Amino acid sequence: MVLDESFIREAEVREPTARTRMLRERWKDGGPAPQPWRSDEPPAGWVHGTGRQGGSRKRGDKPRKRRWFRRRGKNDDS
């Protein structure tokens, strides 16, 4: 028996793919319940905004914490 390319291409495909078998087994009693494309609530840990980016502070606001690294500014020589 010679297994050349024409023999392989002419062979009938009888066995479904593993994904097809898995989905058929999982859904034999009925498909999954429909899910909304987007949920109403944001995912856990979602950050909606970045907060204030400067501007005037209100009276009673705490001063901003200094960063642990020094930002390079206009007056830096390096």
DSSP file (Angstrom, degrees, kcal/mol; ACC not computed):
  #  RESIDUE AA STRUCTURE BP1 BP2  ACC     N-H-->O    O-->H-N    N-H-->O    O-->H-N    TCO  KAPPA ALPHA  PHI   PSI    X-CA   Y-CA   Z-CA
    1    1 A M              0   0    0      0, 0.0     2,-0.5     0, 0.0     0, 0.0   0.000 360.0 360.0 360.0 128.9    0.0    0.0    0.0
    2    2 A V        -     0   0    0      1,-0.0     2,-1.0     2,-0.0     5,-0.0  -0.905 360.0-156.8-108.1 127.2    1.4    3.3   -1.1
    3    3 A L        +     0   0    0     -2,-0.5     2,-0.1     4,-0.1    -1,-0.0  -0.650  32.4 157.7-102.6  75.2    0.4    6.5    0.9
    4    4 A D     >  -     0   0    0     -2,-1.0     4,-1.9     1,-0.1     5,-0.2  -0.374  56.7 -95.8 -91.1 178.5    1.0    9.2   -1.7
    5    5 A E  H  > S+     0   0    0      1,-0.2     4,-2.6     2,-0.2     5,-0.2   0.873 121.9  52.5 -64.9 -39.3   -0.5   12.7   -1.7
    6    6 A S  H  > S+     0   0    0      1,-0.2     4,-1.8     2,-0.2    -1,-0.2   0.891 108.9  50.9 -65.8 -37.6   -3.4   11.8   -4.1
    7    7 A F  H  > S+     0   0    0      2,-0.2     4,-0.7     1,-0.2    -1,-0.2   0.920 112.6  46.3 -63.2 -43.0   -4.4    8.8   -1.9
    8    8 A I  H >< S+     0   0    0     -4,-1.9     3,-0.6     1,-0.2    -2,-0.2   0.915 113.0  48.5 -67.4 -42.9   -4.5   11.0    1.2
    9    9 A R  H 3< S+     0   0    0     -4,-2.6    -1,-0.2     1,-0.2    -2,-0.2   0.810 110.9  51.3 -68.7 -29.2   -6.4   13.8   -0.5
   10   10 A E  H 3< S+     0   0    0     -4,-1.8    -1,-0.2    -5,-0.2    -2,-0.2   0.612  86.4 108.0 -82.6 -12.0   -9.0   11.3   -2.0
   11   11 A A  S << S-     0   0    0     -4,-0.7     2,-0.2    -3,-0.6    -3,-0.0  -0.381  74.3-117.3 -68.6 142.7   -9.7    9.7    1.4
   12   12 A E        -     0   0    0     -2,-0.1     2,-0.7     1,-0.0    -1,-0.1  -0.546  18.6-129.9 -79.1 144.8  -13.0   10.4    3.0
   13   13 A V        +     0   0    0     -2,-0.2    -1,-0.0     1,-0.2    -2,-0.0  -0.861  38.6 159.2 -96.1 116.2  -13.0   12.2    6.3
   14   14 A R        +     0   0    0     -2,-0.7    -1,-0.2     1,-0.1    -2,-0.0   0.715  50.1  74.5-107.9 -29.3  -15.2   10.3    8.7
   15   15 A E  S    S-     0   0    0      1,-0.0     3,-0.1     0, 0.0    -1,-0.1  -0.753  75.6-132.7 -94.8 128.0  -14.1   11.4   12.1
   16   16 A P        -     0   0    0      0, 0.0    -2,-0.1     0, 0.0    -1,-0.0  -0.292  35.7 -90.0 -70.2 163.0  -15.1   14.8   13.4
   17   17 A T     >  -     0   0    0      1,-0.1     4,-2.3     4,-0.0     5,-0.2  -0.205  36.0-107.6 -67.9 164.5  -12.5   17.1   14.9
   18   18 A A  H  > S+     0   0    0      1,-0.2     4,-2.5     2,-0.2     5,-0.2   0.876 120.7  53.9 -62.0 -37.9  -11.8   16.9   18.7
   19   19 A R  H  > S+     0   0    0      2,-0.2     4,-2.7     1,-0.2     5,-0.2   0.917 108.3  49.4 -63.8 -42.2  -13.5   20.3   19.1
   20   20 A T  H  > S+     0   0    0      1,-0.2     4,-2.4     2,-0.2    -2,-0.2   0.917 112.2  47.9 -62.8 -43.2  -16.7   19.1   17.3
   21   21 A R  H  X S+     0   0    0     -4,-2.3     4,-2.1     2,-0.2    -2,-0.2   0.909 112.6  49.1 -63.3 -41.6  -16.8   16.0   19.5
   22   22 A M  H  X S+     0   0    0     -4,-2.5     4,-2.4     2,-0.2    -2,-0.2   0.934 113.5  45.4 -64.5 -46.3  -16.3   18.0   22.7
   23   23 A L  H  X S+     0   0    0     -4,-2.7     4,-2.4     1,-0.2    -2,-0.2   0.887 111.6  52.2 -67.0 -38.1  -19.0   20.5   21.8
   24   24 A R  H  < S+     0   0    0     -4,-2.4     4,-0.3    -5,-0.2    -1,-0.2   0.919 112.5  45.6 -62.8 -42.5  -21.5   17.8   20.7
   25   25 A E  H >< S+     0   0    0     -4,-2.1     3,-0.7     1,-0.2     4,-0.2   0.904 115.2  47.0 -66.2 -41.6  -20.9   16.0   24.0
   26   26 A R  H 3< S+     0   0    0     -4,-2.4     3,-0.3     1,-0.2    -2,-0.2   0.855 120.1  37.8 -69.2 -34.6  -21.3   19.2   26.0
   27   27 A W  T >< S+     0   0    0     -4,-2.4     3,-1.3     1,-0.2    -1,-0.2   0.211  78.4 109.6-104.7  15.3  -24.4   20.4   24.2
   28   28 A K  T <  S+     0   0    0     -3,-0.7    -1,-0.2    -4,-0.3     3,-0.1   0.806  86.1  44.2 -65.8 -25.6  -26.2   17.2   23.7
   29   29 A D  T 3  S-     0   0    0      1,-0.4    -1,-0.3    -3,-0.3     2,-0.2   0.486 136.8 -54.1 -91.6  -3.3  -28.9   18.2   26.3
   30   30 A G    <   -     0   0    0     -3,-1.3    -1,-0.4     3,-0.0     3,-0.1  -0.525  64.0 -79.8 140.1 153.0  -29.1   21.7   24.9
   31   31 A G        -     0   0    0     -2,-0.2     2,-0.0     1,-0.2    -4,-0.0  -0.113  58.9 -78.6 -72.4 173.2  -26.9   24.6   24.0
   32   32 A P        -     0   0    0      0, 0.0    -1,-0.2     0, 0.0     3,-0.1  -0.309  54.3 -93.6 -70.1 157.4  -25.5   27.1   26.5
   33   33 A A        -     0   0    0      1,-0.1     2,-0.1    -3,-0.1    -3,-0.0  -0.425  51.4 -95.7 -68.1 145.1  -27.7   30.0   27.7
   34   34 A P        -     0   0    0      0, 0.0    -1,-0.1     0, 0.0     0, 0.0  -0.372  40.7-155.3 -65.0 141.1  -27.3   33.2   25.7
   35   35 A Q        -     0   0    0     -3,-0.1     2,-0.1    -2,-0.1     4,-0.0  -0.909  19.9-110.2-116.3 143.2  -24.9   35.7   27.2
   36   36 A P        -     0   0    0      0, 0.0     3,-0.1     0, 0.0     4,-0.0  -0.408  23.1-127.2 -68.2 150.4  -24.9   39.4   26.7
   37   37 A W  S    S+     0   0    0      1,-0.2     2,-0.4    -2,-0.1    -2,-0.0   0.925  97.6  20.9 -64.7 -43.0  -22.0   40.7   24.6
   38   38 A R  S    S-     0   0    0      4,-0.0    -1,-0.2    -3,-0.0     2,-0.1  -0.983  84.6-129.8-125.0 138.2  -21.1   43.2   27.3
   39   39 A S        -     0   0    0     -2,-0.4    -4,-0.0     2,-0.2    -2,-0.0  -0.404  18.2-122.3 -80.8 163.8  -22.2   43.0   30.9
   40   40 A D  S    S+     0   0    0     -2,-0.1    -1,-0.1     2,-0.1    -2,-0.0   0.816  95.5  59.7 -74.3 -30.8  -23.8   45.8   32.8
   41   41 A E  S    S-     0   0    0      1,-0.1    -2,-0.2     3,-0.0     3,-0.1  -0.756  90.2-114.8-100.6 145.0  -21.1   45.9   35.4
   42   42 A P        -     0   0    0      0, 0.0     3,-0.1     0, 0.0     4,-0.1  -0.374  45.2 -89.1 -70.3 157.6  -17.5   46.6   34.8
   43   43 A P    >   -     0   0    0      0, 0.0     3,-1.8     0, 0.0     2,-0.0  -0.219  57.4 -79.0 -63.7 158.7  -15.1   43.7   35.5
   44   44 A A  T 3  S+     0   0    0      1,-0.3     3,-0.1    -3,-0.1    -3,-0.0  -0.315 118.0  18.3 -61.0 136.0  -13.6   43.4   39.0
   45   45 A G  T 3  S+     0   0    0      1,-0.3    -1,-0.3    -3,-0.1     2,-0.2   0.544  86.3 155.7  82.5   6.5  -10.7   45.8   39.5
   46   46 A W    <   -     0   0    0     -3,-1.8     2,-0.6    -4,-0.1    -1,-0.3  -0.453  35.2-145.2 -70.7 137.0  -11.7   48.1   36.6
   47   47 A V        -     0   0    0     -2,-0.2     3,-0.1     1,-0.1    -1,-0.1  -0.916   9.5-167.0-105.0 119.8  -10.5   51.6   36.9
   48   48 A H        -     0   0    0     -2,-0.6     2,-0.3     1,-0.1    -1,-0.1   0.807  67.5  -1.2 -79.1 -29.3  -12.9   54.1   35.4
   49   49 A G        -     0   0    0      1,-0.0    -1,-0.1     3,-0.0     3,-0.1  -0.931  60.9-119.1-151.8 173.7  -10.7   57.1   35.3
   50   50 A T        -     0   0    0      1,-0.3     2,-0.1    -2,-0.3    -1,-0.0   0.400  55.7-126.6 -99.8   2.6   -7.2   58.3   36.1
   51   51 A G        -     0   0    0      2,-0.1    -1,-0.3     0, 0.0     2,-0.2  -0.317  56.3 -19.0  84.1-171.2   -8.3   60.9   38.6
   52   52 A R        -     0   0    0      1,-0.1     2,-0.3    -3,-0.1     3,-0.1  -0.482  52.1-154.6 -72.1 140.2   -7.4   64.6   38.5
   53   53 A Q        -     0   0    0     -2,-0.2     2,-0.3     1,-0.1    -1,-0.1  -0.471  59.9 -65.0-111.3  58.7   -4.4   65.4   36.5
   54   54 A G  S    S+     0   0    0     -2,-0.3    -1,-0.1     1,-0.1     2,-0.1  -0.702  78.9 126.0  99.1-151.0   -3.3   68.6   38.2
   55   55 A G  S    S-     0   0    0     -2,-0.3     2,-0.2    -3,-0.1    -1,-0.1  -0.333  73.3 -28.2  85.1-173.1   -5.3   71.8   38.3
   56   56 A S        -     0   0    0     -2,-0.1     2,-0.3     1,-0.1    -2,-0.0  -0.544  62.8-132.8 -80.9 142.1   -6.3   73.7   41.4
   57   57 A R        -     0   0    0     -2,-0.2     2,-0.1     1,-0.1     3,-0.1  -0.667  19.3-118.0 -92.1 149.0   -6.8   71.8   44.6
   58   58 A K    >   -     0   0    0     -2,-0.3     3,-1.7     1,-0.1     2,-0.3  -0.438  40.1 -89.5 -78.1 158.6   -9.8   72.3   46.8
   59   59 A R  T 3  S+     0   0    0      1,-0.2    -1,-0.1    -2,-0.1     3,-0.1  -0.525 115.7  26.3 -67.3 129.3   -9.4   73.5   50.3
   60   60 A G  T 3  S+     0   0    0      1,-0.4    -1,-0.2    -2,-0.3     2,-0.1   0.243  87.1 130.7  99.5 -13.0   -8.9   70.6   52.6
   61   61 A D    <   -     0   0    0     -3,-1.7    -1,-0.4     1,-0.1     3,-0.1  -0.484  62.6-114.2 -70.4 144.4   -7.4   68.2   50.0
   62   62 A K        -     0   0    0     -2,-0.1     3,-0.1     1,-0.1    -1,-0.1  -0.492  35.8-100.8 -74.4 148.2   -4.3   66.5   51.1
   63   63 A P        -     0   0    0      0, 0.0    -1,-0.1     0, 0.0     3,-0.1  -0.363  48.4 -93.5 -65.7 152.1   -1.1   67.4   49.2
   64   64 A R        -     0   0    0      1,-0.1     2,-0.2    -3,-0.1    -3,-0.0  -0.353  40.9-108.2 -68.3 145.9   -0.1   64.9   46.6
   65   65 A K        -     0   0    0      1,-0.1     2,-0.2    -3,-0.1    -1,-0.1  -0.473  35.1-112.9 -71.4 142.0    2.4   62.3   47.6
   66   66 A R        -     0   0    0     -2,-0.2     2,-0.1     1,-0.1    -1,-0.1  -0.516  32.2-112.8 -75.5 145.4    5.8   62.7   46.1
   67   67 A R        -     0   0    0     -2,-0.2    -1,-0.1     2,-0.2     4,-0.1  -0.410  16.1-126.2 -73.3 154.0    6.9   60.0   43.6
   68   68 A W  S    S+     0   0    0     -2,-0.1     2,-0.3     2,-0.1    -1,-0.1   0.648  95.1  54.3 -78.0 -13.7    9.7   57.7   44.6
   69   69 A F  S    S-     0   0    0      0, 0.0     2,-0.6     0, 0.0    -2,-0.2  -0.839  89.5-115.2-116.8 159.4   11.5   58.6   41.5
   70   70 A R        -     0   0    0     -2,-0.3     2,-0.2    -4,-0.1    -2,-0.1  -0.815  26.2-137.3 -96.6 123.6   12.5   62.0   40.2
   71   71 A R        -     0   0    0     -2,-0.6     2,-0.4     1,-0.1    -4,-0.0  -0.535  22.6-114.2 -76.7 143.6   10.9   63.1   37.0
   72   72 A R        +     0   0    0     -2,-0.2     2,-0.2     2,-0.0    -1,-0.1  -0.656  45.1 178.6 -78.3 128.9   13.1   64.8   34.5
   73   73 A G    >   -     0   0    0     -2,-0.4     3,-0.8     1,-0.0    -1,-0.0  -0.436  45.1 -82.0-119.2-167.6   12.0   68.3   34.0
   74   74 A K  T 3  S+     0   0    0      1,-0.2    -2,-0.0    -2,-0.2    -1,-0.0   0.817 123.4  52.1 -68.3 -31.6   13.0   71.5   32.1
   75   75 A N  T 3  S+     0   0    0      2,-0.0    -1,-0.2     0, 0.0     2,-0.2   0.473  82.4 110.9 -88.8  -1.5   15.7   72.4   34.6
   76   76 A D    <   -     0   0    0     -3,-0.8    -4,-0.0     1,-0.1     0, 0.0  -0.514  52.2-159.1 -76.3 139.9   17.6   69.1   34.6
   77   77 A D              0   0    0     -2,-0.2    -1,-0.1     1,-0.2    -3,-0.0   0.789 360.0 360.0 -86.2 -30.0   21.0   69.0   33.0
   78   78 A S              0   0    0      0, 0.0    -1,-0.2     0, 0.0    -2,-0.0   0.470 360.0 360.0 -82.7 360.0   21.2   65.3   32.3
